[in-house]
Amino acid sequence: TEEEEEACDSAEDSEPLALANYVILANVRYASFSVDFLRSLFSRTLGLSPGEKVLDELTLDGVARYILSGKCKNIICMVGAGISTSAGIPDFRSPGTGLYANLQKYNLPYPEAIFQIDYFKIHPEPFFALARELYPGQFKPTVCHYFMRMLKDKGLLTRSFSQNIDTLERVAGLEGEDLIEAHGTFHTSHCVSFLCRKEYSMDWMKNKIFSEDIPKCDSCGSLVKPDIVFFGENLPDRFFTSMKMDFPRCDLLIIMGTSLQVQPFASLSEFGMGLIGFGGGMDFDSDKAYRDVAHLSTCDDGCMALAELLGWKEELEQMVKREHALIDSRDVKKKDEANQNSKSTGAEAGKTDKTA
Ligand SMILES: [Zn+2]
């Protein structure tokens, strides 16, 4: 619609969303969390008219009491890379361990090229080599992921907006309408040809990635790419429509593991988040602070602390234990199958090694 276009095109012209009651619980993993950045990002709209004070105290306890009061029915989560680092997924920007720092071996003209759609269409190999290394499914969701699942199970989660492409939200049990993968997902793949756009499953793509075949469309021969958002591609439409729909009725916004700053696949400040302007200046500690709560800890610790205040701690611990055991038992099964396969092809593999 025209309205949506406007929201995407022009920040300054878009109407501020009326958000009377909501709280920002900024729970971030890194000390480098930029409060100033968030302040400026959120200042476009809500700062105009202060909303009603809903927390009796700007602390995690205050948030817990608000949730338990029954007045907080629509919770939105916004999550980023920080919620997955404890699962072992490398953060894109950490020096040394960060993804970009480990890209030299691919001889890229510049690191971001690996996620540039035009570069990919000519040189898809580095991306698929990297995908093999980072392939989702080798990692387990964290306490923080399961905390969101608990919000869902208790009927409190309106939606989770994730900047991550690791699919751990889905593994933890968020699905369909629960989730907006702002930077796309490995869950599905499509032929890159605009005329074709044939869809491929996660299993199909996984087989290609691990067989070191460059995935090609079986209808038209073009490249097939996981549906993650590359530089030069648009964010999914659902991202914009859901934000416009969800934020006006949001009672509590929980931000975890992200400073909302530049991210690997698309920058939300460039492509949407800042433009839609869902917030108002965040204020955690001034004299005028009435709404926003910052809890600085790891995401897992923060979620566990909130769960404890809500009386959900044991339930959450059990969920994590149960779900991880389930994933482990599947992994063991897969490994057994893989061992069986490698035994039967072992002799052949040995031969290949000698000739190579
Ligand atoms: Zn095709």
Residues whose N, C-alpha, C, O or C-beta is under 5 A from the ligand:
A	BS01	ZN	C191 S193 C196 R197 K198 C217 S219 C220 G221 S222
